[in-house]
């Protein structure tokens, strides 16, 4: 497939790029500044999501869109996250959309929104990404959102993970974590074999 990857230079986006090309897909790696990459399966692209014609042109070149963008460019994270989703709603058309969500969009087992209980430094972004998901969920797009667990960080690619629905997962010791590498494995598995169309789901280390 030819994948348009938004946010290709980020911690997660760069690993999605690596996972996708390891499976022989082609990646249009988009970010505000075109990322350097000499792999023949990667086409770097400088793209401003606030430029609808440019976004639509990039989408037209791809089989599907993967978004790995976080609202961290401005102080108004909610406005930024909603603008991102609105740009996609207005541009994706009938192309499939697979988004990296936020753990704040998940719920605790008792139904409490994770965004309401995260530490204060992360609360604004968590609430912004949850608001963005709620807007996406009311659209008619062909979407899937994969939300990370409480902790996602660079690490080992084991190729193994455990998946669930919208409830935050943890292991027997109470850990809720995954490497960015294994998260990318899960996301590309969903890209290749859709299991959660029109849904949000999450994964943790197995």
N, C-alpha and C positions, 0 to 999 in steps of 0.2 A: 504494500500500500504506500501511497504518498501521504504523509501526515504533516499538516500544518501544526507546529508546536509553538504556542504562545508562551513567553516567559522561558525561553530556552537556555538563558544564561544562569538561571537560579540554581540553588542547591538541588532541588528536585528536578527541575527542567533539564539540567545538564545530564542527570542520570537517566531520565527518560530517553533522551537522545541516544545515549550509549546503549541502552537496552533495545531500543527500536532498531538501530543499525546492526546490532548483533543478530537480529532476527531477519536481516536483509530487507528491511523497509527503507523507504526514502523519507528524509525529514527536511522540511522547510523550517529551519530554526530561526524563529522570529523573536526579536527583542527590540528595545528602543535603539540600541546600537548593535549593528549586525555582529554576531559572535564569530570569532575566528575559528574555523574548523576546516582542515584540509582533507577530511574524509570525502570520497567521491559520492557517497550516499547522503551527504548533508549539503543543503543550500542555505547559506546564511542570508538573513533578510532583516533589514532595519525597518521596523514597523511601529507606527504610532496608533494605538487602539482608538484614539480620538479622531482618526481620519477614516470615516466610513468608506469612501471609495477605495482607499488603499487596502483596508481590511477585506472588503468584498472581493477585490482582485486577488488577494492572497488566498482566500478561501476557495475561490474558483479553480485554483491550481491544484487543490488537494482532494483526496478521497474522503477525509474526515479531519476534524479539528480536535486537538488536545490542548487544554488550557492549564497552565501551571503558574498563574499570576496571583500575587498577593497584594492587598491594598496597603502598600507601604511607601508610596511616593509623595503623599500629601498628609496633612494633619487631619483631614476629614476622611477617615477610613471608610465610613459608611457610604458617603457620597461617591467615593472612588470605587468601592466594590459594586455599588449599584450601577454606576456608569459603565463598568466593565461588562456586567451582565446585560445591560440594555444594548450595548454595542453588539454583543453576540446575538441577542434576540433579533436585532435589526439586520443582521448580516449573514447568519449561518444558513438560513433557508431550510432546505430538507437534508443538508449534510449532517452526519452524525457528530455529536459533541460529547467528549469525555473530559471532565474537569477534575482537577485536584481541588478538593474542598478543604475545609478547616475542621479540626476536631470540635470546635465550638458549635458546629452544625449538628453534632450528634447529641444524644440524650443519655442520661444515666439510667440504670435499670429501673429506678423509681419514676422515671419520666421527666425529671428535672433537666432543663437545657444545660448542657456543658458550658455554654457561653455565659451562663449566669453564675458559675462557680469557679471559673478560672482565676488565677492570680491577677491582680489589678494591672500589671504591665502588659498583659495579653488580652485584657477584656475588650478593649475597643476593636481590635482586629477580629477577635472571635465573634463579637456581636455583628460586625460588618459582614463577615463571610456568611453568617447564619441568615442575615437579612437578604443577602444576594441569593442564597439557595432558595429561600422562600419565594423570591420573585421568579427565579428560574422554574420552580416547581409548578407555577401557575401558567407557564408558557406552553406552547404546543410543539416545542423543539424535541428532537430525538436525542435525548441527553442521558448521561450517566454521571454521577458524582462519586468519586472515591475520596473519602475523608481519612486522614491519618489518625493514629491513636494519640494519646497524650504527648508522646515523645517520638520525634522522627529526627534522625541525625545520620550523617555519613557513617558507613560501616561496611560490613561484609555482605556480599551477595550469596545467600545460601540457596535461593530459589524456592524457599519454603515459607509459607505463611498460613494463617488461619483467618477466615473471613466471616463477617457477620452482617447484620442489617444496619439500622440507624442507632443501635445502642453501643456505647463505648465499650470496647473489649478490654479485658485484662487477663493475665495468666494466674496460676494458682498462688503465686506470691504477691499478687496485686499489681504487677508491672504492666504498663500499657505502652508498649514501645515497638518500633520497627526500624530497620535501617532504610535509608533512602533508596538503596539498591534493591532491597526486596519489595519495597513499596512500588518501585518502577516495574518490577516483574509482575506484580499483581495488576497494575494498571494496564500493561501491555497484554496480559492474559485477557483482560476485559475487552480491550480493543480488538483482539483477534477472535475471541469467542464470547460475544455479548451474553451476559447472564443477568444484568441489572438495568435493563432499559427503563427509563423513566423513574429511576430510584437513586437513592444515596446509600452507599454501603461503606464498610470500613474493614481494615485488616490489621493484624498484629503478627509479631514473630511467632512462628510455630515452635 
